[in-house]
Amino acid sequence: MKATLIAILLALVTAAPAFAQSKAPTKPKSEPAPKADPAKRANPCAEYGAGFVQVEGTGTCVQVRGYVRMQGSVR
């Protein structure tokens, strides 16, 4: 039993450097392209009116608006 454990440990210790070296190299991360200045970019949803914006990654234009109402009373 003792000899089996020693053989397994010896096999793991000698195999560890081989596994570490076989790791594939990683690609360097590319920098994202600079975004256009929002003032220079044309609003594709301008034809719908003020306040409409385009949902990123789609051709959908949405407008979010609303109001807040508060009411209170004192006795």
CHARMM internal coordinates of N, CA and C (Angstrom, degrees):
IC EDIT
DIST 1 N 1 CA 1.4537
DIST 1 CA 1 C 1.5231
ANGL 1 N 1 CA 1 C 110.19
DIST 1 C 2 N 1.3053
ANGL 1 CA 1 C 2 N 117.31
DIHE 1 N 1 CA 1 C 2 N -46.05
DIST 2 N 2 CA 1.4443
ANGL 1 C 2 N 2 CA 122.17
DIHE 1 CA 1 C 2 N 2 CA -179.74
DIST 2 CA 2 C 1.5348
ANGL 2 N 2 CA 2 C 110.95
DIHE 1 C 2 N 2 CA 2 C -63.53
DIST 2 C 3 N 1.2888
ANGL 2 CA 2 C 3 N 116.16
DIHE 2 N 2 CA 2 C 3 N -40.63
DIST 3 N 3 CA 1.4650
ANGL 2 C 3 N 3 CA 121.09
DIHE 2 CA 2 C 3 N 3 CA -179.56
DIST 3 CA 3 C 1.5330
ANGL 3 N 3 CA 3 C 110.65
DIHE 2 C 3 N 3 CA 3 C -66.17
DIST 3 C 4 N 1.3247
ANGL 3 CA 3 C 4 N 117.97
DIHE 3 N 3 CA 3 C 4 N -35.59
DIST 4 N 4 CA 1.4557
ANGL 3 C 4 N 4 CA 122.25
DIHE 3 CA 3 C 4 N 4 CA 179.33
DIST 4 CA 4 C 1.5304
ANGL 4 N 4 CA 4 C 110.35
DIHE 3 C 4 N 4 CA 4 C -66.51
DIST 4 C 5 N 1.3350
ANGL 4 CA 4 C 5 N 116.93
DIHE 4 N 4 CA 4 C 5 N -44.58
DIST 5 N 5 CA 1.4583
ANGL 4 C 5 N 5 CA 120.76
DIHE 4 CA 4 C 5 N 5 CA 178.60
DIST 5 CA 5 C 1.5270
ANGL 5 N 5 CA 5 C 111.45
DIHE 4 C 5 N 5 CA 5 C -62.93
DIST 5 C 6 N 1.3135
ANGL 5 CA 5 C 6 N 116.96
DIHE 5 N 5 CA 5 C 6 N -42.02
DIST 6 N 6 CA 1.4568
ANGL 5 C 6 N 6 CA 120.86
DIHE 5 CA 5 C 6 N 6 CA 178.78
DIST 6 CA 6 C 1.5251
ANGL 6 N 6 CA 6 C 110.10
DIHE 5 C 6 N 6 CA 6 C -63.93
DIST 6 C 7 N 1.3302
ANGL 6 CA 6 C 7 N 118.35
DIHE 6 N 6 CA 6 C 7 N -40.13
DIST 7 N 7 CA 1.4675
ANGL 6 C 7 N 7 CA 121.98
DIHE 6 CA 6 C 7 N 7 CA 178.83
DIST 7 CA 7 C 1.5250
ANGL 7 N 7 CA 7 C 111.16
DIHE 6 C 7 N 7 CA 7 C -64.92
DIST 7 C 8 N 1.3302
ANGL 7 CA 7 C 8 N 117.30
DIHE 7 N 7 CA 7 C 8 N -40.03
DIST 8 N 8 CA 1.4687
ANGL 7 C 8 N 8 CA 120.98
DIHE 7 CA 7 C 8 N 8 CA 178.80
DIST 8 CA 8 C 1.5219
ANGL 8 N 8 CA 8 C 110.15
DIHE 7 C 8 N 8 CA 8 C -66.93
DIST 8 C 9 N 1.3334
ANGL 8 CA 8 C 9 N 117.26
DIHE 8 N 8 CA 8 C 9 N -44.85
DIST 9 N 9 CA 1.4609
ANGL 8 C 9 N 9 CA 120.68
DIHE 8 CA 8 C 9 N 9 CA 178.59
DIST 9 CA 9 C 1.5228
ANGL 9 N 9 CA 9 C 111.27
DIHE 8 C 9 N 9 CA 9 C -62.24
DIST 9 C 10 N 1.3187
ANGL 9 CA 9 C 10 N 116.84
DIHE 9 N 9 CA 9 C 10 N -42.03
DIST 10 N 10 CA 1.4555
ANGL 9 C 10 N 10 CA 120.88
DIHE 9 CA 9 C 10 N 10 CA 179.52
DIST 10 CA 10 C 1.5374
ANGL 10 N 10 CA 10 C 110.68
DIHE 9 C 10 N 10 CA 10 C -63.79
DIST 10 C 11 N 1.3192
ANGL 10 CA 10 C 11 N 116.87
DIHE 10 N 10 CA 10 C 11 N -39.75
DIST 11 N 11 CA 1.4699
ANGL 10 C 11 N 11 CA 121.04
DIHE 10 CA 10 C 11 N 11 CA 178.94
DIST 11 CA 11 C 1.5287
ANGL 11 N 11 CA 11 C 110.81
DIHE 10 C 11 N 11 CA 11 C -65.98
DIST 11 C 12 N 1.3395
ANGL 11 CA 11 C 12 N 116.93
DIHE 11 N 11 CA 11 C 12 N -40.09
DIST 12 N 12 CA 1.4623
ANGL 11 C 12 N 12 CA 120.43
DIHE 11 CA 11 C 12 N 12 CA 179.42
DIST 12 CA 12 C 1.5243
ANGL 12 N 12 CA 12 C 111.58
DIHE 11 C 12 N 12 CA 12 C -67.53
DIST 12 C 13 N 1.3313
ANGL 12 CA 12 C 13 N 116.69
DIHE 12 N 12 CA 12 C 13 N -40.99
DIST 13 N 13 CA 1.4543
ANGL 12 C 13 N 13 CA 120.52
DIHE 12 CA 12 C 13 N 13 CA -178.34
DIST 13 CA 13 C 1.5186
ANGL 13 N 13 CA 13 C 110.91
DIHE 12 C 13 N 13 CA 13 C -67.64
DIST 13 C 14 N 1.2979
ANGL 13 CA 13 C 14 N 118.02
DIHE 13 N 13 CA 13 C 14 N -39.39
DIST 14 N 14 CA 1.4594
ANGL 13 C 14 N 14 CA 120.12
DIHE 13 CA 13 C 14 N 14 CA -179.43
DIST 14 CA 14 C 1.5303
ANGL 14 N 14 CA 14 C 112.09
DIHE 13 C 14 N 14 CA 14 C -76.63
DIST 14 C 15 N 1.3314
ANGL 14 CA 14 C 15 N 118.76
DIHE 14 N 14 CA 14 C 15 N -25.57
DIST 15 N 15 CA 1.4645
ANGL 14 C 15 N 15 CA 121.81
DIHE 14 CA 14 C 15 N 15 CA -178.57
DIST 15 CA 15 C 1.5273
ANGL 15 N 15 CA 15 C 112.16
DIHE 14 C 15 N 15 CA 15 C -85.87
DIST 15 C 16 N 1.3303
ANGL 15 CA 15 C 16 N 119.09
DIHE 15 N 15 CA 15 C 16 N -20.57
DIST 16 N 16 CA 1.4616
ANGL 15 C 16 N 16 CA 122.17
DIHE 15 CA 15 C 16 N 16 CA -176.24
DIST 16 CA 16 C 1.5286
ANGL 16 N 16 CA 16 C 112.53
DIHE 15 C 16 N 16 CA 16 C -58.03
DIST 16 C 17 N 1.3470
ANGL 16 CA 16 C 17 N 120.86
DIHE 16 N 16 CA 16 C 17 N -46.56
DIST 17 N 17 CA 1.4687
ANGL 16 C 17 N 17 CA 119.01
DIHE 16 CA 16 C 17 N 17 CA 179.25
DIST 17 CA 17 C 1.5393
ANGL 17 N 17 CA 17 C 113.00
DIHE 16 C 17 N 17 CA 17 C -63.22
DIST 17 C 18 N 1.3152
ANGL 17 CA 17 C 18 N 116.88
DIHE 17 N 17 CA 17 C 18 N -32.56
DIST 18 N 18 CA 1.4654
ANGL 17 C 18 N 18 CA 119.61
DIHE 17 CA 17 C 18 N 18 CA 179.63
DIST 18 CA 18 C 1.5282
ANGL 18 N 18 CA 18 C 110.58
DIHE 17 C 18 N 18 CA 18 C -66.70
DIST 18 C 19 N 1.3308
ANGL 18 CA 18 C 19 N 117.78
DIHE 18 N 18 CA 18 C 19 N -39.26
DIST 19 N 19 CA 1.4598
ANGL 18 C 19 N 19 CA 120.96
DIHE 18 CA 18 C 19 N 19 CA 177.82
DIST 19 CA 19 C 1.5196
ANGL 19 N 19 CA 19 C 110.96
DIHE 18 C 19 N 19 CA 19 C -69.14
DIST 19 C 20 N 1.3170
ANGL 19 CA 19 C 20 N 117.30
DIHE 19 N 19 CA 19 C 20 N -36.86
DIST 20 N 20 CA 1.4668
ANGL 19 C 20 N 20 CA 120.82
DIHE 19 CA 19 C 20 N 20 CA -179.71
DIST 20 CA 20 C 1.5267
ANGL 20 N 20 CA 20 C 110.99
DIHE 19 C 20 N 20 CA 20 C -66.74
DIST 20 C 21 N 1.3179
ANGL 20 CA 20 C 21 N 118.44
DIHE 20 N 20 CA 20 C 21 N -36.03
DIST 21 N 21 CA 1.4532
ANGL 20 C 21 N 21 CA 121.23
DIHE 20 CA 20 C 21 N 21 CA -178.96
DIST 21 CA 21 C 1.5233
ANGL 21 N 21 CA 21 C 112.50
DIHE 20 C 21 N 21 CA 21 C -79.71
DIST 21 C 22 N 1.3186
ANGL 21 CA 21 C 22 N 117.71
DIHE 21 N 21 CA 21 C 22 N -22.52
DIST 22 N 22 CA 1.4553
ANGL 21 C 22 N 22 CA 119.75
DIHE 21 CA 21 C 22 N 22 CA -176.86
DIST 22 CA 22 C 1.5243
ANGL 22 N 22 CA 22 C 113.03
DIHE 21 C 22 N 22 CA 22 C -81.94
DIST 22 C 23 N 1.3285
ANGL 22 CA 22 C 23 N 117.33
DIHE 22 N 22 CA 22 C 23 N -0.69
DIST 23 N 23 CA 1.4527
ANGL 22 C 23 N 23 CA 120.44
DIHE 22 CA 22 C 23 N 23 CA 179.62
DIST 23 CA 23 C 1.5284
ANGL 23 N 23 CA 23 C 109.42
DIHE 22 C 23 N 23 CA 23 C -66.62
DIST 23 C 24 N 1.3179
ANGL 23 CA 23 C 24 N 116.44
DIHE 23 N 23 CA 23 C 24 N 132.04
DIST 24 N 24 CA 1.4637
ANGL 23 C 24 N 24 CA 121.92
DIHE 23 CA 23 C 24 N 24 CA -177.99
DIST 24 CA 24 C 1.5218
ANGL 24 N 24 CA 24 C 109.72
DIHE 23 C 24 N 24 CA 24 C -68.63
DIST 24 C 25 N 1.3184
ANGL 24 CA 24 C 25 N 117.84
DIHE 24 N 24 CA 24 C 25 N 142.54
DIST 25 N 25 CA 1.4652
ANGL 24 C 25 N 25 CA 119.62
DIHE 24 CA 24 C 25 N 25 CA 178.38
DIST 25 CA 25 C 1.5246
ANGL 25 N 25 CA 25 C 110.26
DIHE 24 C 25 N 25 CA 25 C -68.11
DIST 25 C 26 N 1.3113
ANGL 25 CA 25 C 26 N 116.04
DIHE 25 N 25 CA 25 C 26 N 147.34
DIST 26 N 26 CA 1.4547
ANGL 25 C 26 N 26 CA 120.14
DIHE 25 CA 25 C 26 N 26 CA -179.66
DIST 26 CA 26 C 1.5252
ANGL 26 N 26 CA 26 C 109.93
DIHE 25 C 26 N 26 CA 26 C -93.57
DIST 26 C 27 N 1.3237
ANGL 26 CA 26 C 27 N 115.37
DIHE 26 N 26 CA 26 C 27 N 150.18
DIST 27 N 27 CA 1.4467
ANGL 26 C 27 N 27 CA 120.32
DIHE 26 CA 26 C 27 N 27 CA 178.54
DIST 27 CA 27 C 1.5203
ANGL 27 N 27 CA 27 C 109.02
DIHE 26 C 27 N 27 CA 27 C -76.86
DIST 27 C 28 N 1.3176
ANGL 27 CA 27 C 28 N 117.67
DIHE 27 N 27 CA 27 C 28 N 141.76
DIST 28 N 28 CA 1.4622
ANGL 27 C 28 N 28 CA 118.83
DIHE 27 CA 27 C 28 N 28 CA 176.40
DIST 28 CA 28 C 1.5276
ANGL 28 N 28 CA 28 C 110.03
DIHE 27 C 28 N 28 CA 28 C -67.63
DIST 28 C 29 N 1.3140
ANGL 28 CA 28 C 29 N 115.22
DIHE 28 N 28 CA 28 C 29 N 144.52
DIST 29 N 29 CA 1.4559
ANGL 28 C 29 N 29 CA 119.79
DIHE 28 CA 28 C 29 N 29 CA -179.29
DIST 29 CA 29 C 1.5197
ANGL 29 N 29 CA 29 C 109.37
DIHE 28 C 29 N 29 CA 29 C -73.31
DIST 29 C 30 N 1.3147
ANGL 29 CA 29 C 30 N 115.08
DIHE 29 N 29 CA 29 C 30 N 132.96
DIST 30 N 30 CA 1.4563
ANGL 29 C 30 N 30 CA 118.77
DIHE 29 CA 29 C 30 N 30 CA 178.02
DIST 30 CA 30 C 1.5230
ANGL 30 N 30 CA 30 C 108.53
DIHE 29 C 30 N 30 CA 30 C -88.05
DIST 30 C 31 N 1.3133
ANGL 30 CA 30 C 31 N 115.82
DIHE 30 N 30 CA 30 C 31 N 149.02
DIST 31 N 31 CA 1.4449
ANGL 30 C 31 N 31 CA 120.54
DIHE 30 CA 30 C 31 N 31 CA 179.51
DIST 31 CA 31 C 1.5222
ANGL 31 N 31 CA 31 C 109.69
DIHE 30 C 31 N 31 CA 31 C -77.44
DIST 31 C 32 N 1.3390
ANGL 31 CA 31 C 32 N 116.91
DIHE 31 N 31 CA 31 C 32 N 141.28
DIST 32 N 32 CA 1.4666
ANGL 31 C 32 N 32 CA 118.50
DIHE 31 CA 31 C 32 N 32 CA 178.70
DIST 32 CA 32 C 1.5219
ANGL 32 N 32 CA 32 C 110.70
DIHE 31 C 32 N 32 CA 32 C -68.10
DIST 32 C 33 N 1.3044
ANGL 32 CA 32 C 33 N 115.09
DIHE 32 N 32 CA 32 C 33 N 151.21
DIST 33 N 33 CA 1.4642
ANGL 32 C 33 N 33 CA 120.59
DIHE 32 CA 32 C 33 N 33 CA 179.27
DIST 33 CA 33 C 1.5183
ANGL 33 N 33 CA 33 C 109.04
DIHE 32 C 33 N 33 CA 33 C -67.35
DIST 33 C 34 N 1.3100
ANGL 33 CA 33 C 34 N 117.97
DIHE 33 N 33 CA 33 C 34 N 141.82
DIST 34 N 34 CA 1.4617
ANGL 33 C 34 N 34 CA 119.67
DIHE 33 CA 33 C 34 N 34 CA 179.12
DIST 34 CA 34 C 1.5248
ANGL 34 N 34 CA 34 C 110.55
DIHE 33 C 34 N 34 CA 34 C -66.14
DIST 34 C 35 N 1.3175
ANGL 34 CA 34 C 35 N 115.10
DIHE 34 N 34 CA 34 C 35 N 138.63
DIST 35 N 35 CA 1.4646
ANGL 34 C 35 N 35 CA 119.79
DIHE 34 CA 34 C 35 N 35 CA -179.18
DIST 35 CA 35 C 1.5208
ANGL 35 N 35 CA 35 C 109.67
DIHE 34 C 35 N 35 CA 35 C -81.71
DIST 35 C 36 N 1.3135
ANGL 35 CA 35 C 36 N 114.18
DIHE 35 N 35 CA 35 C 36 N 150.65
DIST 36 N 36 CA 1.4596
ANGL 35 C 36 N 36 CA 119.72
DIHE 35 CA 35 C 36 N 36 CA 178.92
DIST 36 CA 36 C 1.5262
ANGL 36 N 36 CA 36 C 109.41
DIHE 35 C 36 N 36 CA 36 C -69.89
DIST 36 C 37 N 1.3093
ANGL 36 CA 36 C 37 N 115.82
DIHE 36 N 36 CA 36 C 37 N 150.38
DIST 37 N 37 CA 1.4504
ANGL 36 C 37 N 37 CA 121.72
DIHE 36 CA 36 C 37 N 37 CA 177.89
DIST 37 CA 37 C 1.5279
ANGL 37 N 37 CA 37 C 108.36
DIHE 36 C 37 N 37 CA 37 C -63.79
DIST 37 C 38 N 1.3502
ANGL 37 CA 37 C 38 N 117.98
DIHE 37 N 37 CA 37 C 38 N 129.77
DIST 38 N 38 CA 1.4690
ANGL 37 C 38 N 38 CA 119.27
DIHE 37 CA 37 C 38 N 38 CA -177.80
DIST 38 CA 38 C 1.5202
ANGL 38 N 38 CA 38 C 113.01
DIHE 37 C 38 N 38 CA 38 C -58.04
DIST 38 C 39 N 1.3269
ANGL 38 CA 38 C 39 N 117.82
DIHE 38 N 38 CA 38 C 39 N -29.55
DIST 39 N 39 CA 1.4640
ANGL 38 C 39 N 39 CA 119.36
DIHE 38 CA 38 C 39 N 39 CA -179.89
DIST 39 CA 39 C 1.5282
ANGL 39 N 39 CA 39 C 110.98
DIHE 38 C 39 N 39 CA 39 C -70.18
DIST 39 C 40 N 1.3243
ANGL 39 CA 39 C 40 N 117.59
DIHE 39 N 39 CA 39 C 40 N -30.08
DIST 40 N 40 CA 1.4636
ANGL 39 C 40 N 40 CA 121.44
DIHE 39 CA 39 C 40 N 40 CA -178.22
DIST 40 CA 40 C 1.5308
ANGL 40 N 40 CA 40 C 112.51
DIHE 39 C 40 N 40 CA 40 C -86.96
DIST 40 C 41 N 1.3214
ANGL 40 CA 40 C 41 N 116.93
DIHE 40 N 40 CA 40 C 41 N -19.75
DIST 41 N 41 CA 1.4523
ANGL 40 C 41 N 41 CA 121.26
DIHE 40 CA 40 C 41 N 41 CA -177.03
DIST 41 CA 41 C 1.5356
ANGL 41 N 41 CA 41 C 110.11
DIHE 40 C 41 N 41 CA 41 C -77.60
DIST 41 C 42 N 1.3024
ANGL 41 CA 41 C 42 N 117.34
DIHE 41 N 41 CA 41 C 42 N 136.91
DIST 42 N 42 CA 1.4623
ANGL 41 C 42 N 42 CA 121.42
DIHE 41 CA 41 C 42 N 42 CA 178.57
DIST 42 CA 42 C 1.5255
ANGL 42 N 42 CA 42 C 109.26
DIHE 41 C 42 N 42 CA 42 C -79.85
DIST 42 C 43 N 1.3207
ANGL 42 CA 42 C 43 N 116.28
DIHE 42 N 42 CA 42 C 43 N 140.94
DIST 43 N 43 CA 1.4595
ANGL 42 C 43 N 43 CA 120.96
DIHE 42 CA 42 C 43 N 43 CA 178.20
DIST 43 CA 43 C 1.5268
ANGL 43 N 43 CA 43 C 108.62
DIHE 42 C 43 N 43 CA 43 C -84.55
DIST 43 C 44 N 1.3425
ANGL 43 CA 43 C 44 N 118.02
DIHE 43 N 43 CA 43 C 44 N 112.28
DIST 44 N 44 CA 1.4646
ANGL 43 C 44 N 44 CA 119.04
DIHE 43 CA 43 C 44 N 44 CA -178.64
DIST 44 CA 44 C 1.5210
ANGL 44 N 44 CA 44 C 113.07
DIHE 43 C 44 N 44 CA 44 C -70.19
DIST 44 C 45 N 1.3254
ANGL 44 CA 44 C 45 N 117.41
DIHE 44 N 44 CA 44 C 45 N -10.98
DIST 45 N 45 CA 1.4626
ANGL 44 C 45 N 45 CA 120.59
DIHE 44 CA 44 C 45 N 45 CA -178.34
DIST 45 CA 45 C 1.5209
ANGL 45 N 45 CA 45 C 112.58
DIHE 44 C 45 N 45 CA 45 C -105.08
DIST 45 C 46 N 1.3352
ANGL 45 CA 45 C 46 N 117.61
DIHE 45 N 45 CA 45 C 46 N 11.17
DIST 46 N 46 CA 1.4578
ANGL 45 C 46 N 46 CA 121.30
DIHE 45 CA 45 C 46 N 46 CA -177.97
DIST 46 CA 46 C 1.5227
ANGL 46 N 46 CA 46 C 112.05
DIHE 45 C 46 N 46 CA 46 C -61.16
DIST 46 C 47 N 1.3144
ANGL 46 CA 46 C 47 N 117.51
DIHE 46 N 46 CA 46 C 47 N -27.76
DIST 47 N 47 CA 1.4692
ANGL 46 C 47 N 47 CA 120.45
DIHE 46 CA 46 C 47 N 47 CA -178.41
DIST 47 CA 47 C 1.5214
ANGL 47 N 47 CA 47 C 112.27
DIHE 46 C 47 N 47 CA 47 C -66.70
DIST 47 C 48 N 1.3527
ANGL 47 CA 47 C 48 N 117.99
DIHE 47 N 47 CA 47 C 48 N -19.73
DIST 48 N 48 CA 1.4662
ANGL 47 C 48 N 48 CA 121.49
DIHE 47 CA 47 C 48 N 48 CA 179.38
DIST 48 CA 48 C 1.5228
ANGL 48 N 48 CA 48 C 111.84
DIHE 47 C 48 N 48 CA 48 C -85.50
DIST 48 C 49 N 1.3267
ANGL 48 CA 48 C 49 N 117.46
DIHE 48 N 48 CA 48 C 49 N -17.77
DIST 49 N 49 CA 1.4602
ANGL 48 C 49 N 49 CA 120.70
DIHE 48 CA 48 C 49 N 49 CA 179.35
DIST 49 CA 49 C 1.5185
ANGL 49 N 49 CA 49 C 111.31
DIHE 48 C 49 N 49 CA 49 C 123.66
DIST 49 C 50 N 1.3191
ANGL 49 CA 49 C 50 N 113.93
DIHE 49 N 49 CA 49 C 50 N 179.08
DIST 50 N 50 CA 1.4651
ANGL 49 C 50 N 50 CA 119.75
DIHE 49 CA 49 C 50 N 50 CA -177.80
DIST 50 CA 50 C 1.5343
ANGL 50 N 50 CA 50 C 110.64
DIHE 49 C 50 N 50 CA 50 C -70.13
DIST 50 C 51 N 1.3083
ANGL 50 CA 50 C 51 N 115.97
DIHE 50 N 50 CA 50 C 51 N 142.47
DIST 51 N 51 CA 1.4588
ANGL 50 C 51 N 51 CA 120.79
DIHE 50 CA 50 C 51 N 51 CA 175.19
DIST 51 CA 51 C 1.5174
ANGL 51 N 51 CA 51 C 114.94
DIHE 50 C 51 N 51 CA 51 C 93.74
DIST 51 C 52 N 1.3057
ANGL 51 CA 51 C 52 N 118.68
DIHE 51 N 51 CA 51 C 52 N -8.22
DIST 52 N 52 CA 1.4607
ANGL 51 C 52 N 52 CA 120.69
DIHE 51 CA 51 C 52 N 52 CA 178.34
DIST 52 CA 52 C 1.5259
ANGL 52 N 52 CA 52 C 109.82
DIHE 51 C 52 N 52 CA 52 C -84.03
DIST 52 C 53 N 1.3214
ANGL 52 CA 52 C 53 N 115.71
DIHE 52 N 52 CA 52 C 53 N 137.66
DIST 53 N 53 CA 1.4638
ANGL 52 C 53 N 53 CA 121.91
DIHE 52 CA 52 C 53 N 53 CA 178.12
DIST 53 CA 53 C 1.5200
ANGL 53 N 53 CA 53 C 108.39
DIHE 52 C 53 N 53 CA 53 C -131.44
DIST 53 C 54 N 1.3134
ANGL 53 CA 53 C 54 N 114.79
DIHE 53 N 53 CA 53 C 54 N 156.23
DIST 54 N 54 CA 1.4613
ANGL 53 C 54 N 54 CA 119.92
DIHE 53 CA 53 C 54 N 54 CA -179.66
DIST 54 CA 54 C 1.5254
ANGL 54 N 54 CA 54 C 109.77
DIHE 53 C 54 N 54 CA 54 C -91.33
DIST 54 C 55 N 1.3267
ANGL 54 CA 54 C 55 N 117.15
DIHE 54 N 54 CA 54 C 55 N 135.16
DIST 55 N 55 CA 1.4541
ANGL 54 C 55 N 55 CA 122.47
DIHE 54 CA 54 C 55 N 55 CA 175.30
DIST 55 CA 55 C 1.5204
ANGL 55 N 55 CA 55 C 107.25
DIHE 54 C 55 N 55 CA 55 C -72.33
DIST 55 C 56 N 1.3395
ANGL 55 CA 55 C 56 N 116.47
DIHE 55 N 55 CA 55 C 56 N 126.64
DIST 56 N 56 CA 1.4722
ANGL 55 C 56 N 56 CA 120.36
DIHE 55 CA 55 C 56 N 56 CA -176.22
DIST 56 CA 56 C 1.5191
ANGL 56 N 56 CA 56 C 111.44
DIHE 55 C 56 N 56 CA 56 C -59.05
DIST 56 C 57 N 1.3039
ANGL 56 CA 56 C 57 N 116.10
DIHE 56 N 56 CA 56 C 57 N 136.62
DIST 57 N 57 CA 1.4556
ANGL 56 C 57 N 57 CA 122.13
DIHE 56 CA 56 C 57 N 57 CA 178.04
DIST 57 CA 57 C 1.5204
ANGL 57 N 57 CA 57 C 113.90
DIHE 56 C 57 N 57 CA 57 C 83.19
DIST 57 C 58 N 1.3188
ANGL 57 CA 57 C 58 N 117.64
DIHE 57 N 57 CA 57 C 58 N -0.46
DIST 58 N 58 CA 1.4635
ANGL 57 C 58 N 58 CA 120.46
DIHE 57 CA 57 C 58 N 58 CA 179.65
DIST 58 CA 58 C 1.5189
ANGL 58 N 58 CA 58 C 109.12
DIHE 57 C 58 N 58 CA 58 C -133.44
DIST 58 C 59 N 1.2851
ANGL 58 CA 58 C 59 N 116.04
DIHE 58 N 58 CA 58 C 59 N 177.08
DIST 59 N 59 CA 1.4518
ANGL 58 C 59 N 59 CA 121.71
DIHE 58 CA 58 C 59 N 59 CA 175.18
DIST 59 CA 59 C 1.5187
ANGL 59 N 59 CA 59 C 111.17
DIHE 58 C 59 N 59 CA 59 C -104.29
DIST 59 C 60 N 1.3197
ANGL 59 CA 59 C 60 N 117.46
DIHE 59 N 59 CA 59 C 60 N 16.19
DIST 60 N 60 CA 1.4567
ANGL 59 C 60 N 60 CA 122.74
DIHE 59 CA 59 C 60 N 60 CA -175.60
DIST 60 CA 60 C 1.5263
ANGL 60 N 60 CA 60 C 111.13
DIHE 59 C 60 N 60 CA 60 C -88.08
DIST 60 C 61 N 1.3116
ANGL 60 CA 60 C 61 N 116.14
DIHE 60 N 60 CA 60 C 61 N 135.29
DIST 61 N 61 CA 1.4618
ANGL 60 C 61 N 61 CA 121.82
DIHE 60 CA 60 C 61 N 61 CA 175.82
DIST 61 CA 61 C 1.5280
ANGL 61 N 61 CA 61 C 108.88
DIHE 60 C 61 N 61 CA 61 C -108.63
DIST 61 C 62 N 1.3297
ANGL 61 CA 61 C 62 N 116.17
DIHE 61 N 61 CA 61 C 62 N 134.08
DIST 62 N 62 CA 1.4621
ANGL 61 C 62 N 62 CA 120.69
DIHE 61 CA 61 C 62 N 62 CA -179.70
DIST 62 CA 62 C 1.5189
ANGL 62 N 62 CA 62 C 109.49
DIHE 61 C 62 N 62 CA 62 C -132.54
DIST 62 C 63 N 1.3248
ANGL 62 CA 62 C 63 N 114.47
DIHE 62 N 62 CA 62 C 63 N 157.59
DIST 63 N 63 CA 1.4533
ANGL 62 C 63 N 63 CA 121.50
DIHE 62 CA 62 C 63 N 63 CA 174.39
DIST 63 CA 63 C 1.5227
ANGL 63 N 63 CA 63 C 106.55
DIHE 62 C 63 N 63 CA 63 C -133.78
DIST 63 C 64 N 1.3145
ANGL 63 CA 63 C 64 N 115.66
DIHE 63 N 63 CA 63 C 64 N 127.84
DIST 64 N 64 CA 1.4608
ANGL 63 C 64 N 64 CA 120.67
DIHE 63 CA 63 C 64 N 64 CA 178.92
DIST 64 CA 64 C 1.5215
ANGL 64 N 64 CA 64 C 106.71
DIHE 63 C 64 N 64 CA 64 C -112.38
DIST 64 C 65 N 1.2960
ANGL 64 CA 64 C 65 N 115.52
DIHE 64 N 64 CA 64 C 65 N 123.92
DIST 65 N 65 CA 1.4529
ANGL 64 C 65 N 65 CA 119.63
DIHE 64 CA 64 C 65 N 65 CA 176.73
DIST 65 CA 65 C 1.5147
ANGL 65 N 65 CA 65 C 109.12
DIHE 64 C 65 N 65 CA 65 C -153.25
DIST 65 C 66 N 1.2798
ANGL 65 CA 65 C 66 N 115.89
DIHE 65 N 65 CA 65 C 66 N 168.84
DIST 66 N 66 CA 1.4530
ANGL 65 C 66 N 66 CA 120.34
DIHE 65 CA 65 C 66 N 66 CA -178.60
DIST 66 CA 66 C 1.5123
ANGL 66 N 66 CA 66 C 109.94
DIHE 65 C 66 N 66 CA 66 C 174.12
DIST 66 C 67 N 1.3173
ANGL 66 CA 66 C 67 N 116.42
DIHE 66 N 66 CA 66 C 67 N -165.27
DIST 67 N 67 CA 1.4534
ANGL 66 C 67 N 67 CA 120.59
DIHE 66 CA 66 C 67 N 67 CA 178.75
DIST 67 CA 67 C 1.5199
ANGL 67 N 67 CA 67 C 108.07
DIHE 66 C 67 N 67 CA 67 C -150.08
DIST 67 C 68 N 1.3164
ANGL 67 CA 67 C 68 N 114.56
DIHE 67 N 67 CA 67 C 68 N 166.01
DIST 68 N 68 CA 1.4554
ANGL 67 C 68 N 68 CA 121.75
DIHE 67 CA 67 C 68 N 68 CA 178.91
DIST 68 CA 68 C 1.5213
ANGL 68 N 68 CA 68 C 106.95
DIHE 67 C 68 N 68 CA 68 C -120.57
DIST 68 C 69 N 1.3119
ANGL 68 CA 68 C 69 N 115.67
DIHE 68 N 68 CA 68 C 69 N 133.69
DIST 69 N 69 CA 1.4620
ANGL 68 C 69 N 69 CA 120.18
DIHE 68 CA 68 C 69 N 69 CA 179.23
DIST 69 CA 69 C 1.5079
ANGL 69 N 69 CA 69 C 108.09
DIHE 68 C 69 N 69 CA 69 C -122.62
DIST 69 C 70 N 1.3365
ANGL 69 CA 69 C 70 N 115.25
DIHE 69 N 69 CA 69 C 70 N 132.23
DIST 70 N 70 CA 1.4668
ANGL 69 C 70 N 70 CA 120.04
DIHE 69 CA 69 C 70 N 70 CA 178.11
DIST 70 CA 70 C 1.5109
ANGL 70 N 70 CA 70 C 108.56
DIHE 69 C 70 N 70 CA 70 C -125.85
DIST 70 C 71 N 1.3171
ANGL 70 CA 70 C 71 N 113.73
DIHE 70 N 70 CA 70 C 71 N 145.18
DIST 71 N 71 CA 1.4522
ANGL 70 C 71 N 71 CA 118.26
DIHE 70 CA 70 C 71 N 71 CA 178.26
DIST 71 CA 71 C 1.5159
ANGL 71 N 71 CA 71 C 107.35
DIHE 70 C 71 N 71 CA 71 C -141.93
DIST 71 C 72 N 1.2720
ANGL 71 CA 71 C 72 N 116.70
DIHE 71 N 71 CA 71 C 72 N 139.94
DIST 72 N 72 CA 1.4595
ANGL 71 C 72 N 72 CA 120.09
DIHE 71 CA 71 C 72 N 72 CA 179.08
DIST 72 CA 72 C 1.5135
ANGL 72 N 72 CA 72 C 110.88
DIHE 71 C 72 N 72 CA 72 C -147.78
DIST 72 C 73 N 1.2911
ANGL 72 CA 72 C 73 N 114.91
DIHE 72 N 72 CA 72 C 73 N 159.35
DIST 73 N 73 CA 1.4668
ANGL 72 C 73 N 73 CA 119.58
DIHE 72 CA 72 C 73 N 73 CA 177.29
DIST 73 CA 73 C 1.5232
ANGL 73 N 73 CA 73 C 108.52
DIHE 72 C 73 N 73 CA 73 C -148.98
DIST 73 C 74 N 1.3210
ANGL 73 CA 73 C 74 N 116.06
DIHE 73 N 73 CA 73 C 74 N 153.74
DIST 74 N 74 CA 1.4570
ANGL 73 C 74 N 74 CA 121.92
DIHE 73 CA 73 C 74 N 74 CA 179.92
DIST 74 CA 74 C 1.5190
ANGL 74 N 74 CA 74 C 107.35
DIHE 73 C 74 N 74 CA 74 C -127.65
DIST 74 C 75 N 1.3194
ANGL 74 CA 74 C 75 N 116.79
DIHE 74 N 74 CA 74 C 75 N 136.25
DIST 75 N 75 CA 1.4610
ANGL 74 C 75 N 75 CA 119.95
DIHE 74 CA 74 C 75 N 75 CA 177.67
DIST 75 CA 75 C 1.4909
ANGL 75 N 75 CA 75 C 110.87
DIHE 74 C 75 N 75 CA 75 C -101.81
END
COOR INIT
IC SEED 1 N 1 CA 1 C
IC BUILD
